[in-house]
């Protein structure tokens, strides 16, 4: 997650980068060819992923998890979501772009989607000459006009990334589990993005830029909308909004559906905060769910112990409500914009 970048007229960064791949982006027949994100590192070679498994931290994490109950919140299990966060931020730790930690995270996420009955593929692309990846998952017999639910998998160097953004990925995985085999699943594509935390020469959200580019013109026309779930478990109110580039129809729908299930949200625009930005630049209605920067942001203290587990359930309830609203009428409304 990049802290609140307010959009200016000069925001034309994403879709000019060249990326090779197939046009549709959603088919199991996608060739999976690599694309190149043209950017150079300012600090030379990148170090391998760092893991955080210190004794006191693990003890605090265990205490935090022990405080959770298995109570369902609208079908959403907090304890299942927190297990995903524990694996990504605890067992793997730092998931630096195009490094081993990101690769392990992608494999874990793809494996979970497949376990829940989805088709899942890992799509690679290149950053600084190294291989990064996106994970794309979809239900069999799904709609030609889907909505993407996405969140980035990677972290900055030295941060285990529990809130930023294992929390968002965990919400996506648990949402995928509870809608598997049900009607809402046919309207959704789940995507775990790599290399969002790029931060060199003004470039960021690289994985989502590559994903949008690979859709091609036909794929972009068919994509009905997108919601990015990013940094949602720090105890702050949930924010829903847009980058201020594209139409707000998806964001307004998401905010309305969150309030319908008693999730308080604040609505804002002009915040280039997450992976929704490249979608908006491509003319696709998109939104983010985010609770804003906090004291553990991009630091070694971004651990499970410093999260608010109940916020996973809160955001999960909001996402599930949004997904349940997807039908032909809603999709047509998104696509008219």
C-alpha positions in Angstrom: 0.0 0.0 0.0 1.2 3.5 -0.9 0.2 6.1 1.6 -2.5 8.5 0.2 -1.1 9.8 -3.1 -3.6 12.5 -4.2 -4.2 12.4 -7.9 -3.0 15.1 -10.2 -3.5 15.8 -13.8 -0.1 14.3 -14.4 -1.1 10.9 -13.2 -0.5 8.9 -16.4 1.9 6.4 -15.2 0.5 3.0 -15.4 -0.8 1.8 -18.7 2.1 3.1 -20.9 4.4 0.4 -19.7 4.7 -2.5 -22.1 3.6 -5.9 -21.1 3.3 -9.0 -23.1 0.7 -11.7 -22.6 -2.7 -12.8 -23.7 -5.6 -10.5 -24.3 -8.4 -12.0 -22.3 -6.5 -12.6 -19.1 -9.1 -14.8 -17.5 -8.9 -18.0 -19.6 -7.2 -21.1 -18.4 -5.6 -21.1 -21.9 -3.8 -17.9 -21.1 -0.2 -18.4 -22.3 1.3 -17.0 -19.2 4.1 -15.2 -21.1 6.1 -12.8 -19.1 5.9 -9.0 -19.3 8.5 -6.5 -18.4 7.9 -3.7 -16.0 10.5 -1.2 -17.1 12.0 0.3 -14.0 15.4 0.3 -12.4 16.4 -0.1 -8.7 18.1 2.8 -7.1 20.0 0.6 -4.6 21.4 -2.1 -6.9 20.7 -5.8 -6.2 17.8 -6.7 -3.9 18.4 -8.8 -0.8 16.6 -12.0 -0.1 13.4 -12.1 2.1 13.8 -11.5 5.8 11.8 -13.6 8.2 10.4 -12.5 11.6 10.1 -15.4 14.1 11.3 -13.9 17.3 10.2 -15.5 20.5 8.3 -12.6 22.2 6.6 -11.6 18.9 5.4 -15.2 18.4 4.1 -15.3 22.0 2.1 -12.1 21.4 0.7 -13.4 18.2 -0.4 -16.6 19.9 -2.2 -14.5 22.6 -3.9 -12.4 19.9 -5.1 -15.5 18.1 -6.2 -17.2 21.3 -8.5 -14.3 21.9 -10.5 -15.1 18.7 -13.6 -17.1 18.7 -14.8 -19.4 15.9 -18.0 -17.4 15.7 -19.2 -16.7 12.1 -19.8 -13.1 11.1 -22.0 -13.3 8.1 -20.4 -16.7 7.2 -16.9 -15.2 7.6 -14.6 -17.0 10.0 -12.1 -14.7 11.7 -9.9 -17.6 12.8 -9.6 -18.9 9.2 -8.6 -15.4 8.0 -6.1 -15.0 10.8 -4.5 -18.3 9.9 -3.7 -16.9 6.5 -2.2 -13.8 8.0 -0.1 -16.0 10.3 1.3 -18.0 7.5 2.0 -15.1 5.2 3.4 -12.6 7.7 4.8 -15.1 10.3 5.9 -18.2 8.6 7.0 -16.5 5.4 7.6 -13.0 6.6 8.9 -10.4 4.3 7.6 -10.9 0.7 9.8 -8.5 -1.2 8.8 -8.0 -4.8 10.3 -10.6 -7.2 12.0 -12.5 -4.4 11.6 -15.8 -2.6 9.1 -14.6 -0.1 6.7 -13.3 -2.7 7.0 -16.5 -4.6 6.2 -18.6 -1.5 3.2 -16.3 -0.8 1.9 -16.7 -4.4 2.1 -20.5 -4.2 0.3 -20.5 -0.8 -2.5 -18.3 -2.2 -2.9 -20.3 -5.4 -3.0 -23.5 -3.4 -5.8 -22.2 -1.1 -7.9 -21.1 -4.1 -7.6 -24.5 -5.7 -8.5 -26.2 -2.4 -11.7 -24.1 -2.4 -12.6 -25.4 -5.9 -11.3 -22.5 -8.0 -9.2 -22.6 -11.1 -6.0 -20.7 -10.2 -2.9 -19.7 -12.1 0.3 -17.9 -11.3 1.2 -15.3 -14.0 4.7 -14.1 -14.1 6.2 -10.8 -15.2 9.6 -9.1 -14.7 10.7 -6.3 -12.5 14.4 -5.2 -12.5 15.2 -8.3 -14.4 13.7 -10.6 -11.8 10.5 -12.7 -11.9 7.5 -11.3 -10.0 4.0 -12.8 -10.2 0.2 -12.3 -9.9 -2.2 -15.0 -8.8 -5.5 -15.2 -10.7 -8.4 -17.4 -9.6 -11.9 -17.9 -11.0 -14.9 -20.2 -10.6 -15.8 -22.7 -13.4 -18.7 -21.5 -15.7 -18.1 -18.0 -14.6 -19.5 -14.8 -16.2 -18.0 -13.1 -19.2 -18.3 -9.8 -17.4 -16.6 -10.3 -14.0 -15.6 -8.0 -11.1 -12.1 -8.3 -9.8 -11.5 -8.6 -6.1 -7.8 -8.0 -5.5 -5.1 -7.3 -3.0 -1.3 -7.2 -3.2 0.8 -10.0 -1.8 4.2 -8.3 -1.5 5.7 -6.2 1.2 8.5 -3.6 1.5 12.0 -4.8 2.7 12.2 -5.6 6.3 8.4 -5.7 7.0 6.5 -8.9 7.6 3.4 -7.2 6.3 0.6 -8.5 8.5 -1.7 -5.5 8.0 0.0 -4.4 4.7 -1.3 -6.6 3.1 -1.7 -10.1 4.5 -4.9 -8.8 6.0 -6.4 -7.9 2.6 -5.3 -11.2 1.1 -6.8 -13.1 4.0 -10.2 -11.4 3.5 -10.1 -12.4 -0.2 -9.2 -16.0 0.6 -12.0 -16.4 3.2 -14.5 -14.7 0.9 -13.5 -17.1 -1.8 -14.2 -20.0 0.5 -17.6 -18.9 1.7 -18.9 -18.2 -1.8 -17.4 -21.2 -3.5 -20.0 -23.1 -5.5 -22.6 -20.4 -4.9 -24.0 -17.9 -7.4 -21.9 -14.9 -6.4 -18.7 -16.9 -7.3 -19.5 -16.7 -11.0 -19.3 -12.9 -11.0 -15.9 -12.7 -9.3 -12.2 -13.0 -10.3 -9.8 -13.0 -7.4 -6.3 -11.6 -8.0 -3.3 -11.5 -5.7 -1.0 -8.8 -7.1 2.8 -8.8 -7.0 5.2 -5.8 -6.9 2.7 -3.3 -5.6 5.3 -2.0 -3.1 7.7 -0.9 -5.8 8.3 2.7 -4.9 11.2 3.4 -7.4 11.1 6.4 -9.8 7.5 7.0 -9.0 6.3 3.6 -10.1 4.0 1.5 -7.9 1.2 -1.0 -8.3 3.2 -2.8 -11.0 1.4 -6.2 -10.8 -2.0 -4.6 -11.3 -0.6 -2.5 -14.1 0.6 -5.7 -15.8 -2.7 -7.4 -15.2 -4.7 -4.6 -16.8 -2.3 -4.4 -19.8 -2.6 -8.1 -20.4 -6.3 -8.0 -20.6 -6.1 -6.4 -24.0 -8.9 -4.1 -25.3 -11.5 -6.9 -25.3 -10.8 -8.0 -21.8 -10.9 -4.4 -20.5 -14.3 -3.9 -22.1 -15.6 -7.0 -20.5 -14.3 -6.3 -17.0 -17.3 -4.8 -15.1 -15.4 -3.5 -12.1 -12.7 -3.9 -9.5 -12.3 -3.6 -5.7 -8.9 -3.6 -4.0 -8.7 -4.7 -0.4 -5.6 -3.3 1.3 -4.5 -2.6 4.9 -7.8 -3.2 6.7 -7.0 -4.5 10.2 -5.4 -1.6 12.2 -8.4 -0.5 14.2 -9.3 2.5 12.2 -12.6 3.1 10.4 -12.9 1.5 7.0 -12.5 3.8 4.1 -14.0 3.2 0.7 -13.3 5.3 -2.4 -11.6 5.8 -5.7 -8.4 7.2 -7.1 -10.5 10.1 -8.5 -9.9 9.1 -12.1 -12.8 6.7 -13.0 -16.5 6.6 -12.2 -17.5 6.0 -8.6 -20.3 3.5 -9.3 -18.4 0.5 -7.8 -17.2 2.5 -4.8 -20.6 3.8 -4.0 -22.1 0.4 -4.3 -19.5 -1.1 -2.0 -20.0 1.7 0.6 -23.8 1.2 0.4 -23.5 -2.5 0.8 -21.1 -2.2 3.8 -23.6 0.1 5.6 -26.3 -2.4 4.9 -24.5 -4.9 7.1 -23.7 -2.3 9.8 -20.1 -1.7 8.8 -19.4 2.0 9.2 -17.4 3.5 6.4 -16.1 6.9 5.3 -16.2 7.6 1.6 -13.5 9.6 -0.2 -12.0 10.2 -3.6 -8.8 11.4 -5.2 -6.6 8.9 -3.2 -4.2 6.8 -5.4 -3.8 4.4 -2.5 -4.0 1.0 -4.0 -4.2 -1.4 -7.0 -7.5 0.1 -8.1 -5.5 3.0 -9.8 -4.5 1.1 -13.0 -8.0 -0.1 -13.5 -9.4 3.4 -13.3 -6.8 4.7 -15.7 -8.0 2.0 -18.1 -11.6 3.2 -17.8 -12.8 0.4 -15.6 -14.9 1.4 -12.5 -12.8 0.5 -9.5 -12.6 1.1 -5.7 -10.5 0.5 -2.7 -11.2 -0.7 0.8 -8.6 0.7 3.2 -8.3 1.9 6.7 -5.4 4.2 6.2 -1.7 4.4 7.3 -0.8 3.6 10.9 2.2 3.5 13.2 3.4 0.1 12.1 3.2 0.9 8.4 6.1 -0.4 6.4 8.0 -1.5 9.5 9.2 -4.7 11.3 6.4 -4.1 13.8 3.7 -4.8 11.2 2.9 -8.2 12.8 -0.1 -10.2 13.8 0.3 -9.0 17.4 -0.3 -5.4 16.3 -3.4 -6.2 14.2 -7.0 -5.9 15.1 -8.5 -9.3 14.2 -12.0 -8.1 14.5 -11.3 -5.8 11.6 -10.8 -8.8 9.4 -14.4 -9.9 10.2 -15.7 -6.3 9.7 -14.1 -6.0 6.2 -15.1 -9.6 5.4 -18.7 -8.8 6.1 -18.5 -5.7 3.8 -16.9 -7.6 1.0 -19.4 -10.5 1.3 -22.3 -8.0 1.2 -20.8 -6.4 -2.0 -20.3 -9.8 -3.7 -23.9 -10.9 -2.8 -25.2 -7.8 -4.6 -23.6 -8.8 -7.9 -26.2 -9.9 -10.5 -27.0 -9.1 -14.1 -28.6 -5.7 -13.3 -25.7 -4.6 -11.1 -23.1 -5.7 -13.7 -25.0 -3.8 -16.4 -25.0 -0.7 -14.2 -21.2 -1.0 -13.7 -20.6 -1.4 -17.4 -22.7 1.6 -18.4 -20.1 3.8 -16.8 
